């Protein structure tokens, strides 16, 4: 039996709606990324690194203080995790996230050696750091250029941020494959994920590194 005129009209209308939805859904874009470092993690704890990256100033800017909750995305060796843990004290908490199980094991061992009990390690996913709610500050230290789907990751991160939380990105200018990514790309992707840029600073010592601070809109 042929469909009635009304049925055919409904089928055509449904097809048009589906086509419209597909047209409005942005396609995922895969920009170039750098291969994550797989060597000796102690490489990230070379003497003087905290001073070169002005980590104390970074923590001041992000509002990292005693009692705060901090997320370290792509924690690696735990370099920043340990510094933040000492800053927030016993009443604060640092969540050290990495998608590499070896990094998580390395940090767990380091925490035992250094006697730090206010850090929780998190084996995250490429598109979700799996943090709990009410994080006050987050830092990505030389990690952003390795993230293939940053918009997805940072949209998921928004569910874990406390009101007024700040998200910091320290990286260097590059094309994505050279362990760096131009700041304009970072700013655009963060905007697509629902964040606004609060401030940006340069590291004058090397002329390449930058520090960007965002908040969820």
C-alpha positions in Angstrom: 0.0 0.0 0.0 1.3 3.5 -0.9 1.7 5.8 2.1 -0.9 8.5 2.5 -0.2 12.1 1.5 0.0 13.0 5.2 2.5 10.2 6.0 4.7 11.2 3.1 4.7 14.8 4.3 5.7 13.7 7.8 8.6 11.6 6.3 9.8 14.6 4.3 9.6 16.9 7.3 11.6 14.4 9.5 14.3 14.1 6.8 14.6 17.9 6.7 14.9 18.1 10.5 17.7 15.4 10.5 19.6 17.2 7.7 19.4 20.4 9.6 20.7 18.8 12.8 23.7 17.3 10.9 24.5 20.7 9.4 24.5 22.4 12.8 26.7 19.8 14.5 30.3 20.8 14.2 32.6 18.2 12.9 35.5 17.2 15.1 38.8 18.6 14.0 42.0 16.8 14.8 44.9 19.2 14.8 48.5 18.0 15.1 49.7 17.0 18.6 53.0 16.1 20.1 53.9 12.6 21.2 53.9 12.4 25.0 57.3 12.1 26.7 58.0 8.5 27.7 61.5 8.8 29.1 62.8 9.3 32.6 60.2 11.3 34.5 62.9 12.9 36.8 63.8 15.0 33.7 61.0 17.3 34.7 62.5 18.1 38.1 65.8 19.6 37.0 67.2 22.2 39.5 65.9 25.7 38.8 62.8 24.8 36.9 60.4 26.2 39.4 62.3 29.5 39.4 62.4 29.7 35.6 58.6 29.0 35.3 58.0 31.4 38.3 55.7 28.7 39.9 55.1 30.8 43.0 53.8 33.6 40.9 51.7 31.2 38.9 50.1 29.8 42.1 49.4 33.3 43.3 47.7 34.2 40.1 45.5 31.0 40.2 44.6 31.7 43.8 46.3 28.5 45.1 46.4 29.0 48.9 46.0 26.9 52.1 42.9 24.9 52.1 42.2 25.1 48.4 41.5 22.2 46.0 43.8 22.0 43.0 43.9 19.9 39.8 47.1 19.1 38.0 46.3 17.8 34.5 49.1 15.8 32.9 50.9 15.7 36.1 53.8 13.6 34.8 56.5 13.4 37.4 54.4 15.3 40.0 56.6 18.3 39.7 53.8 20.8 40.1 51.7 18.5 42.2 54.3 18.5 45.0 54.7 22.3 45.0 50.9 22.8 45.0 50.5 20.3 47.8 52.9 22.2 50.0 51.1 25.4 49.3 47.6 24.2 50.1 48.6 22.4 53.3 46.9 19.6 55.2 43.5 21.2 54.8 43.8 21.4 51.0 43.9 18.7 48.3 45.7 18.3 45.1 44.4 15.9 42.4 47.3 14.7 40.2 45.9 13.4 36.9 47.6 11.6 34.1 46.4 9.2 31.4 49.7 7.3 31.7 49.6 4.6 34.4 53.4 4.7 34.8 53.2 8.4 35.7 50.5 7.7 38.3 52.7 4.9 39.8 55.7 7.2 39.8 53.8 10.0 41.6 52.4 7.6 44.2 55.9 6.4 45.0 57.1 10.0 45.2 54.4 11.0 47.6 55.4 8.2 49.9 59.0 9.3 49.9 58.1 12.9 50.5 55.5 12.2 53.1 52.7 14.1 51.4 49.2 12.9 52.4 47.1 15.6 50.8 47.4 14.4 47.2 45.1 12.0 45.3 46.3 10.5 42.1 43.7 10.1 39.2 44.1 7.9 36.2 42.2 10.1 33.7 40.9 9.6 30.2 42.0 11.5 27.1 38.8 13.4 27.1 38.0 13.6 30.8 40.3 14.2 33.8 37.7 12.6 36.1 38.1 15.1 38.8 35.5 15.4 41.6 33.5 18.5 42.0 34.6 21.8 43.6 38.1 22.2 42.2 39.4 25.8 42.9 42.3 25.9 40.4 43.7 23.8 37.6 47.0 23.9 35.8 48.3 22.3 32.6 52.0 22.7 32.6 53.5 22.0 29.2 50.8 19.5 28.5 48.1 21.3 26.4 50.0 20.6 23.1 49.5 16.8 23.7 45.7 16.9 24.0 44.0 15.8 20.7 40.4 16.8 21.7 40.8 19.7 24.1 37.3 21.1 23.6 35.8 17.8 24.8 38.2 17.6 27.8 37.6 21.1 29.0 33.8 20.8 28.6 34.0 17.8 30.9 36.3 19.6 33.3 33.6 22.4 33.7 31.5 20.0 35.8 34.3 19.7 38.3 35.1 23.4 38.8 34.0 25.4 41.8 32.5 28.9 41.2 35.1 31.3 40.1 37.7 28.6 39.6 40.7 29.5 37.4 42.4 27.3 34.8 46.0 28.0 33.9 47.9 26.9 30.8 51.6 27.1 30.5 53.0 26.2 27.1 55.2 27.5 24.3 54.4 28.7 20.8 54.6 25.9 18.2 52.7 24.0 15.6 51.5 21.2 17.8 54.0 18.6 16.7 57.1 20.4 18.3 56.0 20.2 21.9 54.3 23.6 21.6 51.1 25.2 20.4 50.5 28.8 19.4 48.6 30.7 22.1 45.9 31.8 19.6 44.9 28.2 19.0 44.7 27.6 22.8 42.5 30.7 23.3 40.2 29.7 20.4 39.8 26.1 21.6 39.2 27.2 25.2 36.5 29.6 24.0 34.8 26.8 22.1 34.8 24.7 25.3 33.0 27.5 27.2 35.9 29.5 28.8 36.9 33.1 28.7 40.5 34.5 28.9 41.2 36.4 32.0 44.8 37.3 31.4 48.0 36.3 29.6 51.6 36.7 30.4 54.9 36.0 28.7 58.0 34.5 30.1 60.7 37.0 29.1 63.6 34.7 29.8 63.0 32.5 26.8 60.6 34.4 24.7 58.6 31.3 23.8 56.7 30.2 26.9 53.4 31.8 27.8 50.9 31.6 30.8 47.2 31.9 30.0 44.5 32.1 32.7 40.9 31.2 31.9 37.6 30.9 33.8 34.4 29.0 32.9 31.7 31.3 31.4 
